[in-house]
């Protein structure tokens, strides 16, 4: 029933994408319009289709450049079509008037789904779908810079956790990692209880703080821009962020942390989106003809 409800919502959500594009075109403050493209791939990791939206830069269709790509993850729990409602991220990127591709993928197939961007087993391996299959599909179908220096991964709330874990687990794929009001261990839907993901080894794999001792060497081998922020009035995730900042500082791991006025809201993320997307692009190769 959840799947049927999601499919019923899809045409309305796709109309919302078109509205986002029209708004961008009508507002000169956003720069040239970024027109969304709905796409999907057949995922072996999920044993189903993975849906996502691609926002190519203005002029993509008539040019020949290869572009850096920002993969952006939304919060959880969510619905199968929640990824269709992040046009504000594309508009923030458009304000920068910088050339990049934005990709916003689906992160659940059920109503109120909360797979935490984790690999749970055959047919439910979200990390593999998003870290391996999706970049491979993008490199095959779009003019991307198909190296780690051409890829950033970012997200807000649970998407910040997913971006961090996927970025750290796949250093040969991503060179820029950002978490906006995220957390750094798998949680239940409240965000307060740490999930047991099946074994001691799996729990360690899913914890950013458990990875901290290895990150200085990892970042030396694979130079990485790792940045995260949280609103100081966030009701749940301030301790996660301040604790990770302290641990990284003690371990000598280069990173950027900011504590902003605000809570756990889209208002906060929209306010800082242009600056943080610009910072992500600063860490990537610029669009090129090569």
GURO-136295 format. One record per residue: x, y, z of N, C-alpha, C in turn. Coordinates in steps of 0.2 Angstrom, whole numbers, plus 5000, padded with zeros to 4 digits. Atoms other than C-alpha are relative to their C-alpha. Layout:
<nodes>
XYZXYZXYZ ...
</nodes>
This chain:
<nodes>
500449945000500050005000500450065000 499649945000501450125004500350014993 499749995006502250094987499550034995 500549975005500550124978499950075002 500149934998500350284988500550054997 499549965002502050344983500050014992 500149995007501750304965499450054998 500549955001500150404966500250075000 499849934999501050554972500550024995 499449985004502450544959499850054995 500149955005501550644945499950075003 500049934996501150784958500650025002 499349984998502950784964500450024994 499749985006503550794946499850074998 500249935002502450944943500350055005 499749964996503251014958500750024998 499449995003504950994950500050054995 500149955005504351094935499950075003 500249944996503651224947500750035002 499449974997505351244955500550034994 499749975005506151264938499850064997 500349945002504951394933500150065005 499849954995505251484949500750034999 499349985001507151484946500050054994 499949965006506851554929499750075001 500349944999505751694935500350055005 499749964995506851754949500750014998 499349985002508451844943500549995005 499550014995509251824960500349935000 499850075000509451634957500549994994 499650025006510451654941499649974995 500350045006510151554925499649945003 500450054997508751424928500449935000 499750075000509351244933499449964999 500650045001508051124925500149935002 499950074998507850964934499849954995 500150065004507850794926499949945004 500250064996506950644934500449944996 499650065003508050484931499949945005 499950064996508250314938500549954997 499650055002509350164937499849935003 500150074997509149974940500549985004 499550014995510049944956500049935002 499950074997510749774960500050005008 499949994992511049834978499350005003 500749994998509149874980499549954997 500550055004508449744968499450034998 500649965002507349884962500350064996 499849945003507450044953500250055005 499849954996508350184962499850074996 500249945004507550354957500450065003 499649944998508450524958499850064995 500049945004508450704951500750024998 499449975002509850774941499850074998 500049935002510050964940500650024996 499449985004511251004926500150075000 499949935000512051174925499650034994 500349965006511251304913500549994995 499650015006511951274896500349934999 499750075000512351094899499849974993 500250045007511351034883500450034994 499749985006512251144871500850015001 499350004999514051134879500449944999 499650065001515451014879500449995006 499650004994516151044897499949935004 500250054995516350904910500050045006 500149964994515750954927500149965006 500050044994516050914945499249995002 500750024998514550834954499950005007 500250004993513750864971499449955001 500550054999512750714977499750035007 500349974994511550784990499449955003 500450054997510550675003499550045005 500549964995508950725012499949965006 500150034993508350685030499649945000 500550064998507450535037499850005007 500450045004506250465041499750044994 500249965005505550515024499549954996 500550045004504350455010500449994993 499750025006504850374993500150064995 499949945005504650544984500350065004 499749954997505450654997500650044996 499449985004506950674986499850064995 500349965005505850774974499950075002 500249934997505650924986500650045002 499449974998507450984987500250054994 499849955005507351114973500350065003 499649944997507951244985500849995000 499350015001509651164985500350024993 499849985007509751184966500050074999 500149935000509151364968500650035003 499449974996510551394981500649994995 499450025004511851314969499950054994 500049965005511151424955500250075001 499849934998511451584965500750014999 499350005001513251544964500350024993 499849995007513251554945500749964999 499550045001514551414946499849934997 500250055005514551264934500149935004 500050074996514151094943499449974999 500650045000512950954942499849985007 500250024994511850924957499549944999 500450075001511050744960499749995007 500450014994509750714973499649935000 500350065000509350534976499449985005 500450034995507950434984500349975005 499750044994508350365001499649955004 500550054997506850255005499549984995 500550025004505550154996499349995003 500650014997504250155009499850065004 500249944996503250285019500350005007 499649994994504150345034500649955001 499450045000505650245029500650035003 499449974996507250265039500649954999 499450055001508650145031500750035002 499449984998509950265037500650004995 499550015005510950255021500549955001 499650054998511650095027499949944996 500150065004511949925019499749955005 500450054995510649805028500049934997 500050075003510849655016499750004993 500250015007510349594998499350034999 500649975002509049704991499850065005 500149944995509249845005500750035001 499349974999511049905002500050074998 500049935002510850085002500650034999 499349975001512650135004500349984993 499750035006513150024989499650044994 500449975006511750094978500250074999 499849935001512250274982500750024999 499249995001514150264983500349974994 499750045006514450144969499650004994 500450005006513050124957499850074997 500249935003512450304956500550044997 499549975003514050384953500249974993 499850035006514450254940499550014994 500649985005512750284931500150074998 499949935001513050474932500650014995 499449995004514850454924499949974993 500150035007514150344910499550044996 500549965003512650464906500150075000 499949935000513250634910500750024999 499349985001514850734906500250025007 499749994994515550724923500850005000 499250014999517350744930500049935004 500150074997517350554934500649985004 499550024995518650554948499850035006 500249984994518650584966500050085001 500049935000519150764963499450044997 500649985004517550784953499449995004 500650024996516350724967500050025007 500149984993515650794983499449965002 500650034997514350714995499850045006 500249964994513350815007499249985001 500750014998511650815016499850035006 500249974994510650875030499649955004 500350054995510050785046500249934998 499850075002510050595042500450004994 499650005006510750645025500750025001 499349984998512250725034500349945002 499750064998512550565042500249954994 499950045006512350465026500650034996 499449975004513550585017500649995003 499450014997514850575030500249935000 499850075000514850385031500249984993 499950025006514750365013500750034997 499449975002516150485010500649975003 499550034997517250415023500249934998 499950075002516950235018500350004992 499850015007517350274999500450064998 499549945001518850394999500250004993 499850005007519250344981499550034996 500649985004517550404975499950085002 500249934998517250574985500650035003 499449964997518550714990499750055004 500349954996517250824998499449975004 500650024995516050785013499850055004 500349954996514850895021499449975004 500650024996513550865035499750075003 500449944998512251005038499549975006 500450024995511450975055499949925001 500050085000511850785054500249975007 499850044994512350655067500549954997 499450045002513750525067500049935002 500150074998513050355072499349994997 500750025002511450265065499550015006 500549994995509950315075499349984998 500750015001508150275077499650064997 500349945003506850395069500050065005 499949944995506950505085500650034999 499349975000508750535082500449995007 499750004993509050495101500349945001 499850064998509350315101500549974995 499650035005510850235093499849934998 500250065003510450085082500549955001 499550065000511249915084499949974993 500150035007511549865065500249934999 499950075001511949685068500649975003 499450034997513649655075500550055003 499549964998515149735084500350044994 499649975005516049755068499550054996 500549965004514449825059499950075004 500149934996514249955073500650045000 499349965001516050005072500050044993 500049985007515850025053499550064999 500549955001514350135055500150065005 499949944996515050255068500650044998 499549965002516050405063500650005005 499549994994516950425080500449945000 499650065000517550245078500550004995 499649995005518350295062500650055001 499649944999519250445069500749985000 499250015000520950365073500349984994 499750025007521150305055500050064995 500149955005520650475047500650044998 499449955001522250575049500449964994 499650045005523150435038499650004994 500550015006521650415026500050074997 500049945003521650605023500650024997 499449985003523450615020500149964993 500050045006523250475007499550034995 500649975004521650545000499850075003 500249934997521550735003499350015000 500750004999519850765009499850075003 500349944997518850925013499449975004 500550024996517750875028499750055004 500349944997516551005035499349985003 500650024998515050995046499850065005 500249954995513951115056499349985003 500650024997512451115067499750075003 500349944996511251255075500149995007 499950014992511651285093499349995004 500750024997509751265097499749944997 500250075002509651095088499849965006 500250034994508650995100500349935001 499850064999509550835097500849994998 499350025003511250835087500650055002 499449964998512350975096500549955003 499450044997513250845106500349954995 499750045005513550735091500650044997 499649965004514350875082500650035004 499549974996515350955096500549945002 499650054998515950785102500549984994 499650025006516550735084500650064999 499549955001517450905082500650005005 499550014995518350875099500549944998 499750065001518850705094500550014994 499649995006519450755076500650055002 499549954998520450905084500649965004 499550044997521350785096500449964996 499750055004521750665083500450034994 499649975006522450795071499749994993 500450015007521150765057499850074998 500249935003520950925046499250004999 500750005001519150975046499750075002 500349944998517951125048499449995003 500650004996516651145061499750075001 500349934999515351285063499449985005 500650004995514051315077499650064998 500349945002512751435070499450015005 500649994997511251515078499449974996 500650045003509651415074499949935003 500250064998508851255076500049954994 499950055005508551095066499450014995 500549985004507551175052500350024993 499849985007507551205033500250074999 499849925000507651395037500850005001 499349994998509451365044500449974994 499750035006509951255029500050044994 500049965006509351365016500450075001 499649944999510151515024500849994999 499350015001511851435023500249964994 499950055005511651325008500550044994 499649975005512451454995500849995002 499349994998514051475006500349935000 499750074999514251285010500049964993 500050025006513851234992500650034996 499449975003515151354986500749975003 499450034997516451284999500149934997 500050065003516051114992500450004993 499749995007516451174974500750025001 499349984999518051254981500549945000 499650064999518651084985500049954994 500150055006518251004968500450044994 499749985006519051024951499450044996 500549965004518151164940499849964994 500250025007517251124924500550004995 499450005004518451074911499849974993 500150035007518451034892500449934999 499650065001519650884895499549945001 
</nodes>
